[in-house]
Amino acid sequence: MMKDLLKNILNVIQSYCSQLVHCSKGLFIMEIAVRYCSKTKFGNTRRIAEAIADGIGIKAVSIADEKNLKEKADILFLGGAPYANIMAPELKEYAEGLDPKMVSKVVLFTTSNWSRRTVLALKKILNEKGLPVCEDYFYAHMLNIDGKIEAAKEFGIKMSR
Ligand SMILES: Cc1cc2nc3c(=O)[nH]c(=O)nc-3n(C[C@H](O)[C@H](O)[C@H](O)COP(=O)(O)O)c2cc1C
């Protein structure tokens, strides 16, 4: 009875705070980071990054403002877009420079006109470093960012559980 009550309370708290995780060792806060590279004036990838972060209740940070990940992350959401068929060199550099000891798992997202190759290219770089990358990733077409904001929020919540 008491156990069920506590379980229910925990579920309610968890639905408000997706970073709170319950495991056999008790409750702990998952460290989650959202980093992105966004180059056009429309800020498509930035807007998706902000929606993902919003769902989780944290802030998205541009890799232009933070060159290296400063704090450990249980989950790192990382996103970018293709420009003339390749990701921005600074995003490639960022991924190549990630310390596998700082990140437990990466979740990718991308925006583009048609291509999803940024996800494939990032996955290859990260896997070669020994960094696990989730199969599931988030994609938004550049002309449908508004229509994907809610889905990006939900993706953030789902993937951080
Ligand atoms: C110079 C330039 C080149 C682009 N090349 C591609 C491309 O090769 N493939 C593609 O699918 N989209 C391409 N796009 C579309 C962008 O990937 C898309 O607009 C993306 O959402 C931009 O993200 P951002 O606003 O966060 O910079 C290109 C856009 C620009 C401005």
The ligand as a Tripos MOL2 file, in Angstrom:
@<TRIPOS>MOLECULE
LIG
   31    33     1     0     0
SMALL
NO_CHARGES

@<TRIPOS>ATOM
      1 C1         24.5960   26.8840  -48.2590 C.3       1 LIG1
      2 C2         23.5900   25.8050  -47.9190 C.ar      1 LIG1
      3 C3         23.7920   24.5180  -48.3830 C.ar      1 LIG1
      4 C4         22.8540   23.5150  -48.0810 C.ar      1 LIG1
      5 N1         23.0880   22.2450  -48.5290 N.ar      1 LIG1
      6 C5         22.2040   21.2580  -48.2180 C.ar      1 LIG1
      7 C6         22.4370   19.9160  -48.6400 C.ar      1 LIG1
      8 O1         23.4420   19.5900  -49.2510 O.2       1 LIG1
      9 N2         21.5010   18.9860  -48.3460 N.ar      1 LIG1
     10 C7         20.3420   19.2940  -47.6580 C.ar      1 LIG1
     11 O2         19.5370   18.4090  -47.4340 O.2       1 LIG1
     12 N3         20.1210   20.5550  -47.1970 N.ar      1 LIG1
     13 C8         21.0190   21.5400  -47.4730 C.ar      1 LIG1
     14 N4         20.7920   22.8040  -47.0260 N.ar      1 LIG1
     15 C9         19.6520   23.0710  -46.1690 C.3       1 LIG1
     16 C10        20.0560   23.1350  -44.7040 C.3       1 LIG1
     17 O3         20.6560   21.9250  -44.2620 O.3       1 LIG1
     18 C11        18.8270   23.4310  -43.8550 C.3       1 LIG1
     19 O4         18.3260   24.7000  -44.1970 O.3       1 LIG1
     20 C12        19.0810   23.3660  -42.3710 C.3       1 LIG1
     21 O5         17.8430   23.3470  -41.7030 O.3       1 LIG1
     22 C13        19.9190   24.5310  -41.8980 C.3       1 LIG1
     23 O6         20.0300   24.4850  -40.5050 O.3       1 LIG1
     24 P1         20.3660   25.7810  -39.6390 P.3       1 LIG1
     25 O7         19.2800   26.7920  -39.9200 O.co2     1 LIG1
     26 O8         20.3530   25.3050  -38.2540 O.co2     1 LIG1
     27 O9         21.7170   26.2480  -40.0920 O.co2     1 LIG1
     28 C14        21.6980   23.8240  -47.3200 C.ar      1 LIG1
     29 C15        21.5060   25.1280  -46.8730 C.ar      1 LIG1
     30 C16        22.4270   26.1150  -47.1630 C.ar      1 LIG1
     31 C17        22.1970   27.5170  -46.6570 C.3       1 LIG1
@<TRIPOS>BOND
     1     1     2 1
     2     2     3 ar
     3     2    30 ar
     4     3     4 ar
     5     4     5 ar
     6     4    28 ar
     7     5     6 ar
     8     6     7 ar
     9     6    13 1
    10     7     8 2
    11     7     9 ar
    12     9    10 ar
    13    10    11 2
    14    10    12 ar
    15    12    13 ar
    16    13    14 ar
    17    14    15 1
    18    14    28 ar
    19    15    16 1
    20    16    17 1
    21    16    18 1
    22    18    19 1
    23    18    20 1
    24    20    21 1
    25    20    22 1
    26    22    23 1
    27    23    24 1
    28    24    25 2
    29    24    26 1
    30    24    27 1
    31    28    29 ar
    32    29    30 ar
    33    30    31 1
@<TRIPOS>SUBSTRUCTURE
     1 LIG1         1 GROUP 0 **** ****
